[in-house]
């Protein structure tokens, strides 16, 4: 069954670790490659992506588009920011349910809500996230974007 998933590294104080497309945070996870929750294992099952505009722009600074072949919906208030580097990238202003339904229809595999924190919070609030995979790194950020903003609705989750 296809799921919509969030896979994020966070600090002990609940802040999203920057560097969405970088590898530094993955290196900080002990034994990540041997874990059933490793990024490599997770990514094998990803069929498409939801990317916030900020995360998208950060990813573009890291070289060629690293998610080639997977449909990606870039969430932005601006419908077309600039020509995308790959044909499978679209710019969307739709509601989370519509975006996820379209991505699930376009590709087998899970929908990965890549980031950033605002997009993750919006998709959680919309109730479309089936699985939340968090890697809590042994750092206290003290600043940055909280994964769960104060105005978030309280939710009961299952472990």
SULDA-V699802 format. One record per pair of residues at least 24 apart in sequence whose C-alpha atoms are under 10 Angstrom apart, sorted by the first residue. I is the first residue (numbers start at 1). J is the second residue. If there is no record, write none. Layout:
BEGIN
i,j
I,J
I,J
END
This chain:
BEGIN
i,j
1,108
1,109
1,110
2,45
2,46
2,47
2,104
2,105
2,107
2,108
2,109
2,110
2,111
2,130
3,45
3,46
3,47
3,100
3,104
3,109
3,110
3,111
3,112
3,128
3,129
3,130
3,131
4,46
4,48
4,49
4,50
4,100
4,101
4,103
4,104
4,109
4,110
4,111
4,112
4,113
4,123
4,128
4,129
4,130
4,131
4,132
5,42
5,46
5,49
5,50
5,110
5,111
5,112
5,113
5,114
5,120
5,123
5,124
5,128
5,129
5,130
5,131
5,132
5,133
6,50
6,111
6,112
6,113
6,114
6,115
6,120
6,123
6,124
6,129
6,130
6,131
6,132
6,133
6,134
7,37
7,39
7,42
7,43
7,112
7,113
7,114
7,115
7,120
7,131
7,132
7,133
7,134
7,135
8,39
8,113
8,114
8,115
8,116
8,117
8,120
8,132
8,133
8,134
8,135
8,136
8,147
9,133
9,134
9,135
9,136
9,137
9,147
10,134
10,135
10,136
10,137
10,138
10,139
10,140
10,141
10,145
10,146
10,147
11,134
11,135
11,136
11,137
11,138
11,139
11,140
11,141
11,142
11,143
11,144
11,146
11,147
12,135
12,136
12,137
12,138
12,139
12,140
12,141
12,142
13,136
13,137
13,138
13,139
13,140
13,141
13,142
13,143
13,146
13,147
14,134
14,136
14,137
14,140
14,141
14,142
14,143
14,144
14,145
14,146
14,147
14,148
14,149
15,117
15,136
15,139
15,140
15,141
15,142
15,143
15,144
15,145
15,146
15,147
15,148
15,149
16,115
16,116
16,117
16,134
16,136
16,141
16,143
16,144
16,145
16,146
16,147
16,148
17,116
17,117
17,135
17,136
17,137
17,139
17,141
17,144
17,145
17,146
17,147
18,55
18,58
18,115
18,116
18,117
18,144
18,145
19,55
19,58
19,59
19,62
19,116
20,51
20,54
20,55
20,56
20,58
20,59
20,114
20,115
20,116
21,55
21,56
21,58
21,59
21,60
21,61
21,62
21,65
21,66
21,67
21,114
21,115
22,58
22,59
22,62
25,135
25,137
26,135
26,137
28,135
28,137
28,138
29,135
29,136
29,137
29,138
30,137
32,135
37,133
37,134
37,135
38,135
42,110
42,112
42,133
43,67
43,109
43,110
43,112
44,109
44,110
45,108
45,109
45,110
45,111
45,112
46,70
46,107
46,108
46,109
46,110
46,111
46,112
47,71
47,72
47,103
47,104
47,106
47,107
47,108
47,109
47,110
47,111
47,112
48,72
48,73
48,88
48,89
48,100
48,103
48,104
48,106
48,107
48,108
48,109
48,110
48,111
48,112
48,113
48,114
49,73
49,74
49,89
49,99
49,100
49,103
49,104
49,110
49,111
49,112
49,113
49,114
49,115
50,74
50,75
50,89
50,90
50,91
50,92
50,96
50,99
50,100
50,103
50,111
50,112
50,113
50,114
50,115
50,116
50,119
50,120
50,123
51,75
51,76
51,89
51,91
51,92
51,112
51,113
51,114
51,115
51,116
51,119
51,120
52,76
52,91
52,92
52,113
52,114
52,115
52,116
52,117
52,118
52,119
52,120
53,77
53,78
53,81
53,91
53,115
53,116
53,119
54,115
54,116
54,117
54,118
54,119
55,114
55,115
55,116
55,117
55,119
56,114
56,115
56,116
60,84
60,85
65,89
69,107
70,103
70,106
70,107
70,108
70,109
70,111
71,102
71,103
71,104
71,106
71,107
71,111
72,99
72,103
72,111
72,112
72,113
72,114
73,99
73,100
73,102
73,103
73,113
74,99
74,114
74,115
75,99
75,115
75,119
76,119
95,122
95,123
95,126
96,122
96,123
96,124
96,125
96,126
96,127
96,128
96,129
97,123
97,126
97,127
97,128
97,129
98,128
100,128
100,129
101,128
116,145
116,147
117,144
117,145
117,146
117,147
117,148
117,149
118,145
118,146
118,147
118,148
118,149
119,147
120,147
120,148
121,146
121,147
121,148
121,149
121,151
121,152
121,153
122,148
122,152
124,148
124,152
124,153
124,155
125,152
125,153
125,154
125,155
131,157
131,158
131,159
132,157
132,158
132,159
END
